[in-house]
Amino acid sequence: MPEAKVEMVVRDGGPTVRIIDIKGEVTAFAEPVLSEAFTRASAGGVRAVILNFAGMEYMNSGGIGLLVTALIRANRNNQEMRACGLSAHYREILSLTRLDEAIRIFEHEAAAIAGA
């Protein structure tokens, strides 16, 4: 199986907020990386997980599927999923797939953190 060309770094965004910085390609091959990052990000009383796409180079339908899986996990944990740093192209894709109705999308990280 090809290796994932993605890196995800989890960091604190506040007492109940964690951010996953996504760098590289989000495809089906990124599943173990995203799953592990989401597990770390959602632990310990976190109320919101923010996906920061500023470093993302590419995402395909397999990557969209991974976002749906992460969203389901967040919903099961009663956590809110937010996103920031999306290019206009990927904002449109999230709109077309209606994921923007379930994942709140913000232009900048500071706005995503505010009120979370």
PyMOL CGO cylinders between C-alpha atoms (Angstrom):
from pymol import cmd
from pymol.cgo import CYLINDER

trace = [
    CYLINDER, 0.00, 0.00, 0.00, 1.36, 3.47, -0.83, 0.3, 1, 1, 1, 1, 1, 1,
    CYLINDER, 1.36, 3.47, -0.83, 2.43, 5.62, 2.06, 0.3, 1, 1, 1, 1, 1, 1,
    CYLINDER, 2.43, 5.62, 2.06, 0.38, 8.64, 3.11, 0.3, 1, 1, 1, 1, 1, 1,
    CYLINDER, 0.38, 8.64, 3.11, 1.83, 11.96, 1.97, 0.3, 1, 1, 1, 1, 1, 1,
    CYLINDER, 1.83, 11.96, 1.97, 0.34, 13.85, 4.87, 0.3, 1, 1, 1, 1, 1, 1,
    CYLINDER, 0.34, 13.85, 4.87, 1.36, 15.09, 8.29, 0.3, 1, 1, 1, 1, 1, 1,
    CYLINDER, 1.36, 15.09, 8.29, -1.05, 16.10, 11.03, 0.3, 1, 1, 1, 1, 1, 1,
    CYLINDER, -1.05, 16.10, 11.03, 0.02, 17.97, 14.13, 0.3, 1, 1, 1, 1, 1, 1,
    CYLINDER, 0.02, 17.97, 14.13, -2.32, 18.32, 17.11, 0.3, 1, 1, 1, 1, 1, 1,
    CYLINDER, -2.32, 18.32, 17.11, -2.06, 21.41, 19.30, 0.3, 1, 1, 1, 1, 1, 1,
    CYLINDER, -2.06, 21.41, 19.30, -4.12, 23.22, 21.90, 0.3, 1, 1, 1, 1, 1, 1,
    CYLINDER, -4.12, 23.22, 21.90, -6.33, 26.11, 20.84, 0.3, 1, 1, 1, 1, 1, 1,
    CYLINDER, -6.33, 26.11, 20.84, -7.73, 26.74, 24.31, 0.3, 1, 1, 1, 1, 1, 1,
    CYLINDER, -7.73, 26.74, 24.31, -8.92, 24.80, 27.36, 0.3, 1, 1, 1, 1, 1, 1,
    CYLINDER, -8.92, 24.80, 27.36, -11.58, 22.87, 25.41, 0.3, 1, 1, 1, 1, 1, 1,
    CYLINDER, -11.58, 22.87, 25.41, -10.35, 23.35, 21.83, 0.3, 1, 1, 1, 1, 1, 1,
    CYLINDER, -10.35, 23.35, 21.83, -7.76, 21.39, 19.86, 0.3, 1, 1, 1, 1, 1, 1,
    CYLINDER, -7.76, 21.39, 19.86, -6.44, 22.10, 16.40, 0.3, 1, 1, 1, 1, 1, 1,
    CYLINDER, -6.44, 22.10, 16.40, -5.24, 19.58, 13.84, 0.3, 1, 1, 1, 1, 1, 1,
    CYLINDER, -5.24, 19.58, 13.84, -2.81, 21.20, 11.39, 0.3, 1, 1, 1, 1, 1, 1,
    CYLINDER, -2.81, 21.20, 11.39, -3.02, 19.30, 8.10, 0.3, 1, 1, 1, 1, 1, 1,
    CYLINDER, -3.02, 19.30, 8.10, -0.02, 19.37, 5.75, 0.3, 1, 1, 1, 1, 1, 1,
    CYLINDER, -0.02, 19.37, 5.75, 0.15, 17.49, 2.48, 0.3, 1, 1, 1, 1, 1, 1,
    CYLINDER, 0.15, 17.49, 2.48, -2.37, 15.27, 0.71, 0.3, 1, 1, 1, 1, 1, 1,
    CYLINDER, -2.37, 15.27, 0.71, -5.66, 14.12, 2.22, 0.3, 1, 1, 1, 1, 1, 1,
    CYLINDER, -5.66, 14.12, 2.22, -6.56, 10.90, 0.43, 0.3, 1, 1, 1, 1, 1, 1,
    CYLINDER, -6.56, 10.90, 0.43, -7.75, 7.48, 1.60, 0.3, 1, 1, 1, 1, 1, 1,
    CYLINDER, -7.75, 7.48, 1.60, -4.12, 6.71, 2.46, 0.3, 1, 1, 1, 1, 1, 1,
    CYLINDER, -4.12, 6.71, 2.46, -4.25, 9.40, 5.15, 0.3, 1, 1, 1, 1, 1, 1,
    CYLINDER, -4.25, 9.40, 5.15, -6.78, 7.38, 7.18, 0.3, 1, 1, 1, 1, 1, 1,
    CYLINDER, -6.78, 7.38, 7.18, -4.40, 6.09, 9.88, 0.3, 1, 1, 1, 1, 1, 1,
    CYLINDER, -4.40, 6.09, 9.88, -2.80, 9.52, 10.28, 0.3, 1, 1, 1, 1, 1, 1,
    CYLINDER, -2.80, 9.52, 10.28, -6.14, 11.35, 10.57, 0.3, 1, 1, 1, 1, 1, 1,
    CYLINDER, -6.14, 11.35, 10.57, -7.61, 8.70, 12.86, 0.3, 1, 1, 1, 1, 1, 1,
    CYLINDER, -7.61, 8.70, 12.86, -4.69, 8.91, 15.27, 0.3, 1, 1, 1, 1, 1, 1,
    CYLINDER, -4.69, 8.91, 15.27, -4.65, 12.73, 15.17, 0.3, 1, 1, 1, 1, 1, 1,
    CYLINDER, -4.65, 12.73, 15.17, -8.40, 12.90, 15.79, 0.3, 1, 1, 1, 1, 1, 1,
    CYLINDER, -8.40, 12.90, 15.79, -8.14, 10.47, 18.72, 0.3, 1, 1, 1, 1, 1, 1,
    CYLINDER, -8.14, 10.47, 18.72, -5.50, 12.68, 20.34, 0.3, 1, 1, 1, 1, 1, 1,
    CYLINDER, -5.50, 12.68, 20.34, -7.35, 15.92, 19.51, 0.3, 1, 1, 1, 1, 1, 1,
    CYLINDER, -7.35, 15.92, 19.51, -10.70, 14.77, 20.87, 0.3, 1, 1, 1, 1, 1, 1,
    CYLINDER, -10.70, 14.77, 20.87, -9.49, 13.40, 24.22, 0.3, 1, 1, 1, 1, 1, 1,
    CYLINDER, -9.49, 13.40, 24.22, -9.82, 15.04, 27.61, 0.3, 1, 1, 1, 1, 1, 1,
    CYLINDER, -9.82, 15.04, 27.61, -13.00, 17.09, 27.64, 0.3, 1, 1, 1, 1, 1, 1,
    CYLINDER, -13.00, 17.09, 27.64, -12.48, 18.81, 24.29, 0.3, 1, 1, 1, 1, 1, 1,
    CYLINDER, -12.48, 18.81, 24.29, -15.63, 20.49, 23.00, 0.3, 1, 1, 1, 1, 1, 1,
    CYLINDER, -15.63, 20.49, 23.00, -14.38, 21.54, 19.55, 0.3, 1, 1, 1, 1, 1, 1,
    CYLINDER, -14.38, 21.54, 19.55, -11.88, 20.12, 17.09, 0.3, 1, 1, 1, 1, 1, 1,
    CYLINDER, -11.88, 20.12, 17.09, -10.62, 22.51, 14.43, 0.3, 1, 1, 1, 1, 1, 1,
    CYLINDER, -10.62, 22.51, 14.43, -9.16, 21.17, 11.20, 0.3, 1, 1, 1, 1, 1, 1,
    CYLINDER, -9.16, 21.17, 11.20, -6.64, 23.70, 9.88, 0.3, 1, 1, 1, 1, 1, 1,
    CYLINDER, -6.64, 23.70, 9.88, -6.29, 23.09, 6.14, 0.3, 1, 1, 1, 1, 1, 1,
    CYLINDER, -6.29, 23.09, 6.14, -3.83, 25.93, 5.47, 0.3, 1, 1, 1, 1, 1, 1,
    CYLINDER, -3.83, 25.93, 5.47, -1.02, 23.46, 4.69, 0.3, 1, 1, 1, 1, 1, 1,
    CYLINDER, -1.02, 23.46, 4.69, -3.13, 21.05, 2.66, 0.3, 1, 1, 1, 1, 1, 1,
    CYLINDER, -3.13, 21.05, 2.66, -1.93, 20.57, -0.90, 0.3, 1, 1, 1, 1, 1, 1,
    CYLINDER, -1.93, 20.57, -0.90, -4.58, 18.19, -2.25, 0.3, 1, 1, 1, 1, 1, 1,
    CYLINDER, -4.58, 18.19, -2.25, -7.74, 16.36, -1.23, 0.3, 1, 1, 1, 1, 1, 1,
    CYLINDER, -7.74, 16.36, -1.23, -9.77, 13.84, -3.23, 0.3, 1, 1, 1, 1, 1, 1,
    CYLINDER, -9.77, 13.84, -3.23, -13.02, 11.93, -2.65, 0.3, 1, 1, 1, 1, 1, 1,
    CYLINDER, -13.02, 11.93, -2.65, -11.23, 9.52, -0.33, 0.3, 1, 1, 1, 1, 1, 1,
    CYLINDER, -11.23, 9.52, -0.33, -10.19, 12.49, 1.79, 0.3, 1, 1, 1, 1, 1, 1,
    CYLINDER, -10.19, 12.49, 1.79, -13.77, 13.77, 1.85, 0.3, 1, 1, 1, 1, 1, 1,
    CYLINDER, -13.77, 13.77, 1.85, -14.80, 10.34, 3.12, 0.3, 1, 1, 1, 1, 1, 1,
    CYLINDER, -14.80, 10.34, 3.12, -12.27, 10.64, 5.93, 0.3, 1, 1, 1, 1, 1, 1,
    CYLINDER, -12.27, 10.64, 5.93, -13.76, 14.00, 6.90, 0.3, 1, 1, 1, 1, 1, 1,
    CYLINDER, -13.76, 14.00, 6.90, -17.18, 12.37, 7.12, 0.3, 1, 1, 1, 1, 1, 1,
    CYLINDER, -17.18, 12.37, 7.12, -15.76, 9.64, 9.37, 0.3, 1, 1, 1, 1, 1, 1,
    CYLINDER, -15.76, 9.64, 9.37, -14.12, 12.24, 11.63, 0.3, 1, 1, 1, 1, 1, 1,
    CYLINDER, -14.12, 12.24, 11.63, -17.37, 14.21, 11.73, 0.3, 1, 1, 1, 1, 1, 1,
    CYLINDER, -17.37, 14.21, 11.73, -19.29, 11.10, 12.81, 0.3, 1, 1, 1, 1, 1, 1,
    CYLINDER, -19.29, 11.10, 12.81, -16.75, 10.52, 15.59, 0.3, 1, 1, 1, 1, 1, 1,
    CYLINDER, -16.75, 10.52, 15.59, -17.05, 14.14, 16.71, 0.3, 1, 1, 1, 1, 1, 1,
    CYLINDER, -17.05, 14.14, 16.71, -20.86, 13.92, 16.76, 0.3, 1, 1, 1, 1, 1, 1,
    CYLINDER, -20.86, 13.92, 16.76, -20.70, 10.72, 18.83, 0.3, 1, 1, 1, 1, 1, 1,
    CYLINDER, -20.70, 10.72, 18.83, -18.45, 12.57, 21.31, 0.3, 1, 1, 1, 1, 1, 1,
    CYLINDER, -18.45, 12.57, 21.31, -20.83, 15.59, 21.38, 0.3, 1, 1, 1, 1, 1, 1,
    CYLINDER, -20.83, 15.59, 21.38, -18.04, 17.70, 19.93, 0.3, 1, 1, 1, 1, 1, 1,
    CYLINDER, -18.04, 17.70, 19.93, -18.21, 20.41, 17.32, 0.3, 1, 1, 1, 1, 1, 1,
    CYLINDER, -18.21, 20.41, 17.32, -16.06, 20.16, 14.22, 0.3, 1, 1, 1, 1, 1, 1,
    CYLINDER, -16.06, 20.16, 14.22, -14.77, 23.38, 12.68, 0.3, 1, 1, 1, 1, 1, 1,
    CYLINDER, -14.77, 23.38, 12.68, -12.47, 24.10, 9.76, 0.3, 1, 1, 1, 1, 1, 1,
    CYLINDER, -12.47, 24.10, 9.76, -10.23, 26.94, 8.65, 0.3, 1, 1, 1, 1, 1, 1,
    CYLINDER, -10.23, 26.94, 8.65, -7.60, 27.64, 6.02, 0.3, 1, 1, 1, 1, 1, 1,
    CYLINDER, -7.60, 27.64, 6.02, -9.56, 26.13, 3.13, 0.3, 1, 1, 1, 1, 1, 1,
    CYLINDER, -9.56, 26.13, 3.13, -8.90, 27.49, -0.36, 0.3, 1, 1, 1, 1, 1, 1,
    CYLINDER, -8.90, 27.49, -0.36, -11.88, 28.73, -2.38, 0.3, 1, 1, 1, 1, 1, 1,
    CYLINDER, -11.88, 28.73, -2.38, -11.78, 25.48, -4.38, 0.3, 1, 1, 1, 1, 1, 1,
    CYLINDER, -11.78, 25.48, -4.38, -12.08, 23.24, -1.32, 0.3, 1, 1, 1, 1, 1, 1,
    CYLINDER, -12.08, 23.24, -1.32, -14.67, 25.53, 0.30, 0.3, 1, 1, 1, 1, 1, 1,
    CYLINDER, -14.67, 25.53, 0.30, -16.76, 25.00, -2.83, 0.3, 1, 1, 1, 1, 1, 1,
    CYLINDER, -16.76, 25.00, -2.83, -16.29, 21.23, -2.62, 0.3, 1, 1, 1, 1, 1, 1,
    CYLINDER, -16.29, 21.23, -2.62, -17.44, 21.21, 1.01, 0.3, 1, 1, 1, 1, 1, 1,
    CYLINDER, -17.44, 21.21, 1.01, -20.43, 23.27, -0.07, 0.3, 1, 1, 1, 1, 1, 1,
    CYLINDER, -20.43, 23.27, -0.07, -21.28, 20.93, -2.96, 0.3, 1, 1, 1, 1, 1, 1,
    CYLINDER, -21.28, 20.93, -2.96, -21.06, 17.90, -0.66, 0.3, 1, 1, 1, 1, 1, 1,
    CYLINDER, -21.06, 17.90, -0.66, -23.05, 19.83, 1.98, 0.3, 1, 1, 1, 1, 1, 1,
    CYLINDER, -23.05, 19.83, 1.98, -20.35, 19.16, 4.55, 0.3, 1, 1, 1, 1, 1, 1,
    CYLINDER, -20.35, 19.16, 4.55, -20.34, 22.91, 5.22, 0.3, 1, 1, 1, 1, 1, 1,
    CYLINDER, -20.34, 22.91, 5.22, -23.73, 22.38, 6.88, 0.3, 1, 1, 1, 1, 1, 1,
    CYLINDER, -23.73, 22.38, 6.88, -22.16, 20.07, 9.49, 0.3, 1, 1, 1, 1, 1, 1,
    CYLINDER, -22.16, 20.07, 9.49, -18.64, 21.50, 9.74, 0.3, 1, 1, 1, 1, 1, 1,
    CYLINDER, -18.64, 21.50, 9.74, -18.49, 25.21, 10.53, 0.3, 1, 1, 1, 1, 1, 1,
    CYLINDER, -18.49, 25.21, 10.53, -16.03, 26.85, 8.17, 0.3, 1, 1, 1, 1, 1, 1,
    CYLINDER, -16.03, 26.85, 8.17, -14.02, 29.94, 9.08, 0.3, 1, 1, 1, 1, 1, 1,
    CYLINDER, -14.02, 29.94, 9.08, -11.60, 32.04, 7.07, 0.3, 1, 1, 1, 1, 1, 1,
    CYLINDER, -11.60, 32.04, 7.07, -8.95, 32.21, 9.81, 0.3, 1, 1, 1, 1, 1, 1,
    CYLINDER, -8.95, 32.21, 9.81, -7.91, 30.10, 12.79, 0.3, 1, 1, 1, 1, 1, 1,
    CYLINDER, -7.91, 30.10, 12.79, -8.59, 32.88, 15.31, 0.3, 1, 1, 1, 1, 1, 1,
    CYLINDER, -8.59, 32.88, 15.31, -12.21, 33.08, 14.14, 0.3, 1, 1, 1, 1, 1, 1,
    CYLINDER, -12.21, 33.08, 14.14, -12.58, 29.30, 14.37, 0.3, 1, 1, 1, 1, 1, 1,
    CYLINDER, -12.58, 29.30, 14.37, -11.29, 29.33, 17.95, 0.3, 1, 1, 1, 1, 1, 1,
    CYLINDER, -11.29, 29.33, 17.95, -13.50, 32.24, 19.04, 0.3, 1, 1, 1, 1, 1, 1,
    CYLINDER, -13.50, 32.24, 19.04, -16.69, 31.03, 20.64, 0.3, 1, 1, 1, 1, 1, 1,
    CYLINDER, -16.69, 31.03, 20.64, -15.70, 27.37, 20.42, 0.3, 1, 1, 1, 1, 1, 1,
]
cmd.load_cgo(trace, "trace")
